[in-house]
C-alpha cells in the first residue's frame, strides 16, 4: 500500500509547494519573493522524483499521470506567473493581466498535448512546463537588472515555447541504477539546506542552467530550419540547371 501511494505523495508535495509559492509571492516582500522562487525549485525536485519512484516501484498509473499534470499547472504554471505579476506585471494594467494568464494557459495546453501524444522517444515536444516555470520564477528575481518590458517579453517567449513543436531532451529517461536511489533523500535535504541558507543567491544561480536548457532547444530548432533552408536552396539551384 505504501509503495503505491509514495509517488503520489511526492506529487501532492509538489502541489503543496506550488500553493505555498503563490502565498509567498503575494506577501510583496523581496525576501518572500526569493522564497517563492525557491519553493518552485523544490517543487521541480519533487516533480522529478515522483515519476522515478513510480518506475522504480513499478506503480505507474493513469491516476498518477493526471495528478502530476494537475499539480504541474499550479506549481509551474500559476505560481511562477503570479510571482512575475507581483514583481512587474501588476504595473502594466490589462496587458499585465493578459500576460499573466497566457503563461498557465499555454502550460495547460502543453500538458494536455503531452498526455494524449506519444511523442518522440528521448525528447519532449515543446518546452516542459517544469523548466518553463523554473525559468520564470527565477527570472523574476532579476527585475532590478532587466527592464519590465523585457521580463514580460521573456514570459511570453516561454509561454510560446511550451506550445511550440521544438524538441527538448528528456532527461527523465536517463537511467539511474536502483542502488543509487537511496542517496536521493540525502541530495534533496542537502539542496533544501543550501537553498534555505542562501535564499537570495541560490535561485539566481539555478536560473542559469534552466535558461540554457530553454535556449538549447531554440538553438537546435533554428539550426534545423537553417539546414533545411540551405538544402532546399541547393535543390532549387540543381533544378534550374
C-alpha positions as CSV (number, residue, x, y, z in Angstrom):
1,X,0.0,0.0,0.0
2,X,2.8,2.4,0.9
3,X,4.6,1.6,-2.4
4,X,1.5,2.5,-4.4
5,X,0.9,5.8,-2.6
6,X,4.5,7.0,-2.3
7,X,4.8,8.5,-5.8
8,X,1.5,10.4,-5.3
9,X,2.8,11.8,-2.0
10,X,5.7,13.3,-3.9
11,X,3.2,14.8,-6.4
12,X,1.0,16.2,-3.7
13,X,4.1,17.7,-2.0
14,X,4.8,19.3,-5.4
15,X,1.3,20.8,-5.4
16,X,1.6,21.9,-1.8
17,X,4.8,23.8,-2.7
18,X,3.0,25.5,-5.6
19,X,0.3,26.8,-3.3
20,X,2.9,28.0,-0.8
21,X,4.8,29.8,-3.6
22,X,1.6,31.7,-4.5
23,X,1.1,32.7,-0.9
24,X,4.7,33.9,-0.5
25,X,4.5,35.8,-3.8
26,X,1.6,37.9,-2.6
27,X,3.4,39.0,0.6
28,X,5.2,41.6,-1.6
29,X,8.5,41.4,0.4
30,X,11.7,40.9,-1.6
31,X,12.8,38.0,0.7
32,X,9.4,36.3,0.3
33,X,9.8,36.5,-3.5
34,X,13.1,34.8,-3.1
35,X,11.5,32.0,-1.1
36,X,8.7,31.8,-3.6
37,X,11.2,31.1,-6.4
38,X,12.9,28.7,-4.0
39,X,9.7,26.8,-3.4
40,X,9.1,26.4,-7.2
41,X,12.7,25.0,-7.5
42,X,12.0,22.5,-4.7
43,X,8.8,21.6,-6.5
44,X,10.9,20.7,-9.5
45,X,12.8,18.3,-7.5
46,X,9.7,16.5,-6.2
47,X,8.3,16.5,-9.7
48,X,11.4,14.7,-10.9
49,X,11.2,12.2,-8.0
50,X,7.6,11.1,-8.4
51,X,8.0,9.6,-11.8
52,X,11.3,7.9,-10.9
53,X,9.9,6.4,-7.7
54,X,6.8,5.2,-9.6
55,X,9.1,3.5,-12.2
56,X,11.3,2.1,-9.5
57,X,8.4,0.6,-7.6
58,X,6.5,-0.3,-10.8
59,X,3.5,1.6,-9.6
60,X,2.8,3.8,-12.7
61,X,-0.9,4.6,-13.2
62,X,-3.2,6.8,-15.2
63,X,-4.3,8.4,-11.9
64,X,-0.7,9.4,-11.0
65,X,-0.2,10.8,-14.5
66,X,-3.3,13.0,-14.3
67,X,-2.5,14.1,-10.7
68,X,1.0,15.0,-11.8
69,X,-0.3,17.2,-14.7
70,X,-2.8,19.0,-12.4
71,X,-0.1,19.7,-9.8
72,X,2.3,21.0,-12.5
73,X,-0.3,23.5,-13.7
74,X,-0.3,25.0,-10.3
75,X,3.3,24.8,-9.3
76,X,4.9,25.6,-12.6
77,X,2.2,27.5,-14.4
78,X,0.1,29.6,-11.9
79,X,2.7,30.1,-9.2
80,X,5.5,31.5,-11.4
81,X,3.0,33.6,-13.3
82,X,1.9,35.2,-10.0
83,X,5.5,35.8,-8.9
84,X,6.1,37.7,-12.1
85,X,2.8,39.5,-11.8
86,X,3.7,40.7,-8.3
87,X,7.2,41.8,-9.4
88,X,6.4,43.8,-12.6
89,X,3.2,42.9,-14.4
90,X,0.7,44.4,-12.0
91,X,2.0,47.8,-13.1
92,X,1.1,47.0,-16.7
93,X,-2.7,47.0,-16.2
94,X,-4.7,44.9,-18.7
95,X,-1.5,43.9,-20.6
96,X,0.0,42.5,-17.4
97,X,-3.2,40.5,-16.6
98,X,-3.2,39.0,-20.1
99,X,0.4,38.0,-20.0
100,X,-0.1,36.5,-16.5
101,X,-3.0,34.4,-17.8
102,X,-1.2,33.4,-21.0
103,X,1.6,31.5,-19.2
104,X,-0.5,29.0,-17.3
105,X,-2.9,28.6,-20.2
106,X,0.0,27.6,-22.5
107,X,1.3,25.4,-19.8
108,X,-2.1,23.6,-19.5
109,X,-2.2,23.2,-23.3
110,X,1.4,21.8,-23.2
111,X,0.5,19.2,-20.6
112,X,-2.8,18.2,-22.4
113,X,-0.8,17.6,-25.6
114,X,1.8,15.6,-23.7
115,X,-0.9,13.4,-22.2
116,X,-2.5,12.5,-25.5
117,X,0.5,12.2,-27.7
118,X,3.2,9.5,-27.7
119,X,5.9,12.0,-28.7
120,X,9.5,11.3,-29.8
121,X,11.5,8.9,-27.6
122,X,14.0,10.8,-25.6
123,X,12.6,14.2,-26.4
124,X,9.8,16.5,-25.3
125,X,7.7,18.4,-27.9
126,X,7.7,21.9,-26.6
127,X,9.5,23.3,-23.5
128,X,8.4,21.3,-20.5
129,X,6.2,23.4,-18.1
130,X,8.6,22.3,-15.3
131,X,11.5,24.0,-16.9
132,X,9.5,27.0,-18.1
133,X,8.1,27.6,-14.6
134,X,11.5,27.3,-13.1
135,X,13.0,29.8,-15.6
136,X,10.1,32.3,-15.0
137,X,10.2,32.1,-11.2
138,X,13.9,32.7,-11.1
139,X,13.9,35.3,-13.9
140,X,11.6,37.4,-11.8
141,X,14.4,37.8,-9.3
142,X,16.4,39.7,-11.9
143,X,13.8,42.5,-12.0
144,X,16.4,45.0,-10.9
145,X,18.6,44.1,-13.8
146,X,16.2,43.8,-16.7
147,X,13.5,46.4,-17.7
148,X,9.9,45.3,-17.0
149,X,9.1,45.1,-20.8
150,X,12.0,42.6,-21.3
151,X,10.7,40.4,-18.4
152,X,7.2,40.5,-20.0
153,X,8.6,39.6,-23.4
154,X,10.6,36.8,-21.9
155,X,7.5,35.4,-20.2
156,X,5.6,35.5,-23.5
157,X,8.5,33.7,-25.2
158,X,8.5,31.0,-22.5
159,X,4.7,30.5,-22.9
160,X,5.1,30.2,-26.7
161,X,8.0,27.7,-26.4
162,X,5.7,25.4,-24.3
163,X,3.2,25.1,-27.1
164,X,5.8,25.0,-29.9
165,X,7.0,21.9,-31.8
166,X,10.6,22.4,-30.7
167,X,12.2,19.2,-29.4
168,X,13.8,19.3,-26.0
169,X,15.9,16.5,-24.4
170,X,14.0,14.3,-21.9
171,X,16.5,13.8,-19.0
172,X,13.8,11.9,-17.1
173,X,14.6,9.0,-19.4
174,X,18.2,8.8,-18.3
175,X,18.6,5.6,-16.5
176,X,19.7,5.6,-12.8
177,X,20.8,2.4,-11.1
178,X,18.5,1.3,-8.4
179,X,21.3,1.2,-5.9
180,X,21.7,4.9,-6.3
181,X,18.1,5.8,-5.2
182,X,19.0,5.6,-1.5
183,X,21.1,8.7,-1.9
184,X,18.2,10.7,-3.3
185,X,16.7,11.8,0.1
186,X,20.2,12.9,1.1
187,X,20.6,15.1,-2.0
188,X,17.2,16.6,-1.5
189,X,17.9,17.5,2.1
190,X,21.3,19.0,1.1
191,X,19.6,21.1,-1.6
192,X,17.0,22.3,0.8
193,X,19.6,23.3,3.4
194,X,21.8,25.1,0.9
195,X,18.7,26.9,-0.5
196,X,17.5,28.0,2.9
197,X,21.0,29.1,3.9
198,X,21.3,31.2,0.7
199,X,17.8,32.2,-0.3
200,X,18.8,35.2,-2.4
201,X,21.7,33.7,-4.4
202,X,20.5,30.1,-4.9
203,X,17.5,30.7,-7.1
204,X,19.5,33.2,-9.3
205,X,22.2,30.5,-9.8
206,X,19.6,27.9,-10.7
207,X,18.2,30.3,-13.3
208,X,21.3,29.9,-15.5
209,X,21.1,26.2,-16.3
210,X,17.4,26.4,-16.7
211,X,17.7,29.3,-19.1
212,X,20.4,27.5,-21.1
213,X,18.1,24.5,-21.4
214,X,15.3,26.7,-22.8
215,X,17.7,28.3,-25.2
216,X,19.2,25.0,-26.2
217,X,16.0,23.7,-27.8
218,X,15.5,27.1,-29.5
219,X,19.0,27.0,-31.0
220,X,18.6,23.4,-32.2
221,X,15.4,24.4,-34.0
222,X,17.0,27.4,-35.6
223,X,19.9,25.2,-36.8
224,X,17.4,22.7,-38.2
225,X,15.5,25.4,-40.1
226,X,18.7,26.9,-41.4
227,X,19.9,23.5,-42.7
228,X,16.5,22.8,-44.2
229,X,16.5,26.1,-45.9
230,X,20.0,25.6,-47.3
231,X,19.2,22.1,-48.5
232,X,16.1,23.4,-50.3
233,X,18.0,26.3,-51.9
234,X,20.7,23.9,-53.2
235,X,18.0,21.6,-54.6
236,X,16.4,24.6,-56.3
237,X,19.8,25.5,-57.9
238,X,20.2,22.0,-59.1
239,X,16.7,22.0,-60.6
240,X,17.3,25.2,-62.5
241,X,20.5,23.7,-64.0
